[in-house]
Every structure is written in structure tokens, then in C-alpha cells.
Amino acid sequence: MPPLWIVKREVRRTLDQAKFPFLIASAPIFRKLHDRRKSRTSRLTMGSRTRGPNVALVLLYQPKGVLASTFETCRYLSAKGYSCLIVSNAVLSEGDRATLSPYCFEMLERPNFGYDFGGYRDGILHLLNSEVPMKGLLVLNDSIWFPTLSGEDFLDHVMAQKADIYGAVMARPKRRSAPNHLQSYAFAFGQSLVESPEFADYWRNLPVCNNRRWTIRQCECKMTEHFRQRGFSVGARWDFAEVVAAIGRLSDDDLVALLQWDARRRKNRALVVTPLLALRGQPEWRKQAEDYIHLPCAGKFILLLHPALLAEMGFPFLKKSFEANYTKFRPIYAQVLEGRCDPIVLAEVAQWDR
């Protein structure tokens, strides 16, 4: 029997999907109502920095106050050559505005309508309406800590990339017929796409509403394919080929830890993993262990991998989600990060689930 949290998740998913026909019809109406009101319900505050050609839209939803790690993220983005636009889906305190100001050129506060993509949409339309040219646009949200590893190269790849839309991870959907898509916590648009009429049309006409699953299904999962079908190129820093290569570089001890972690995540995996671990030291053990991990049933979703493997890949993101799969491995990740991560970020990761 699957864990209770999975059962609850699937029940919620089924109930949400029953609402989709209504949302298909109503989302454009809600979007228009929001657009009519947003001049009255939003607040724009100038920051201290000058806007440059490379812009980072940093989306926040921190109604209890902005985390110290968020300031570090903005500081890091500024140091890497990005001008930050803060888009907050919650009201910022005067203190947070003052502390964010040295790291951004503007702060846009808006109602939490449309979840992440509602914030992305308002921020991007604001940038387009300003008619200031952009060389590139990075979009990042605060559902993750970034960067969690010193010396990360994701932003260097973003700056150097030739793809029109480029992200951290190319996700594989469960349905084989569905196209791969970029995960939406970190992605970037190149200049040719940003300056195209298709870009503005997409964001102006994007159907948004206050349903999380709808937002994932209709926005995150479809955005990549929308631009791909219109002839724009797509790229990602990490895909599952990177996972395979990193597994081959792990030490035997780290490979054992990865297998043990997999057995703890799902009890039915222990039936296969336990006998496999007993073979350690035999000539074919390493190959059998890697073959098991490469099976589809092993599940290599990139943010659920063992921290040792993420560190081997140089993957500098960590989810803040309180779902069980994340809370279980965060203490291990905090240990792996020791000495490789900014102390402020490390302290938050270590205390997050307490």
C-alpha cells in the first residue's frame, strides 16, 4: 500500500482535476478582472540599483518576512551581472523593502493571484511595458534555495547559452506522449525571444487562476512546448544523461548510500535493494547496482536524488517543499553542504524542518 501522504495527494489531485472544465472557461475572465484591478492592487517601489541589460525576475511569496537567504540570492545575482526585479506575491514590510533595495532596481508587490506564473506574468509585462531593451531575462522563484553550492556554473551557462529558452532541468513527464518541459523554478529567455511578438503575446494571453494544479498543468508543463512549436530553441543545463554520468563517478560508499536512501523512500524497493547491497565486494556488484538505478522504477527525479549525487553533479538548487520526500533528505543535504555553501543558506537548510 502506498504511503498515506501519496494517497492524500492523489485524492486532492482527482478533486482538482474535476474543476478543470470550469477553469478552462473562467481563467481568461479572471485574468481580465485582475488586469483591470492591478493598477490599484499592486505597488511599485524603486530600488537603489541601475537597471542593466541582463534582468533577473526574482519571485517571492514570503508573507511572514523575507528570509535572509533571499537577500543572499539577490546579492549573488547582482555579483554575477544581473539586475534584479523583485516581484512579491505578498506585501513587503518597510524593513524588507529597505533591505532589498540595494540589490534590485524595482520591487513590484501584487496580490497572490495565479501563483508563480501570475507573478511571472505581471513582472514580465511590466518589463515589456517599460520598453527598455533586455539582452536576457532570468526567472527565479523562492521555492528553492539558490545557490546551495559554491562555484556553481548554472548562471555562466545561462549567460553563454544560445537557446532561446534555457532552464536548469528538463523534466520528463510521466505520460510518454507528453513533451519534455523545463521546470519553472529557474529558466531564462534569450534576447531574440524576448524581443519577438510571440513572447509578449504569450504572457498577455496566458490563462491564470488561483488553482495550483491548473497552473502546473496549463502553464509550467505547456510553456516550453508553446515556444518550441513556434520555432524557438530549447536547452537545459541538466538532464537525465547527467544523472547517469554522475552515478558512474560516485564512490562505492556513496553508491551504497544512494541505494539505502532509495530503499528508505519506498518500502517495496527494499526487497530489491537489500539483496543487492549484500553483493557488495563481488566483481559484478557495481554494474548490478548501477543497472538497478538506471531502471525506470528507480525514479531519478532530479530534486529527489541523494545529496551526494546532487553534489557530484554540481546541482546548486534545493527545494523548500515540506513534502515527505524533501523533508527526509534535507538533514543529509545540510551535512553534504558543510563547507561548500554560504553559511546563511546552510543555517536555513539545517533548521528548515525543525
HELIX and SHEET records of a PDB file:
HELIX    1   1 LEU A    4  ALA A   18  1                                  15    
HELIX    2   2 PHE A   20  THR A   41  1                                  22    
HELIX    3   3 ALA A   68  ALA A   79  1                                  12    
HELIX    4   4 GLU A   94  LEU A  100  1                                   7    
HELIX    5   5 SER A  101  TYR A  103  5                                   3    
HELIX    6   6 TYR A  115  SER A  130  1                                  16    
HELIX    7   7 PHE A  154  ALA A  160  1                                   7    
HELIX    8   8 GLN A  191  VAL A  194  1                                   4    
HELIX    9   9 PRO A  197  ASN A  205  1                                   9    
HELIX   10  10 ARG A  212  THR A  215  1                                   4    
HELIX   11  11 ILE A  216  GLU A  220  3                                   5    
HELIX   12  12 CYS A  221  GLN A  229  1                                   9    
HELIX   13  13 PHE A  240  ARG A  249  1                                  10    
HELIX   14  14 ASP A  252  ARG A  265  1                                  14    
HELIX   15  15 LYS A  267  ALA A  278  1                                  12    
HELIX   16  16 TRP A  285  ILE A  293  1                                   9    
HELIX   17  17 PRO A  296  ALA A  298  5                                   3    
HELIX   18  18 ILE A  302  LEU A  304  5                                   3    
HELIX   19  19 PRO A  307  MET A  313  1                                   7    
HELIX   20  20 ALA A  324  LEU A  337  1                                  14    
HELIX   21  21 PRO A  343  GLN A  351  1                                   9    
SHEET    1   A 8 ARG A  43  MET A  46  0                                        
SHEET    2   A 8 CYS A 104  GLU A 109 -1                                        
SHEET    3   A 8 SER A  83  SER A  88  1                                        
SHEET    4   A 8 ASN A  54  LEU A  60  1                                        
SHEET    5   A 8 GLY A 136  ASN A 141  1                                        
SHEET    6   A 8 ALA A 186  GLY A 190 -1                                        
SHEET    7   A 8 ILE A 165  ALA A 171 -1                                        
SHEET    8   A 8 HIS A 181  LEU A 182 -1                                        
SHEET    1   B 8 ARG A  43  MET A  46  0                                        
SHEET    2   B 8 CYS A 104  GLU A 109 -1                                        
SHEET    3   B 8 SER A  83  SER A  88  1                                        
SHEET    4   B 8 ASN A  54  LEU A  60  1                                        
SHEET    5   B 8 GLY A 136  ASN A 141  1                                        
SHEET    6   B 8 ALA A 186  GLY A 190 -1                                        
SHEET    7   B 8 ILE A 165  ALA A 171 -1                                        
SHEET    8   B 8 VAL A 234  TRP A 238  1                                        
SHEET    1   C 2 ILE A 144  TRP A 145  0                                        
SHEET    2   C 2 LEU A 318  LYS A 319 -1                                        
END                                                                             
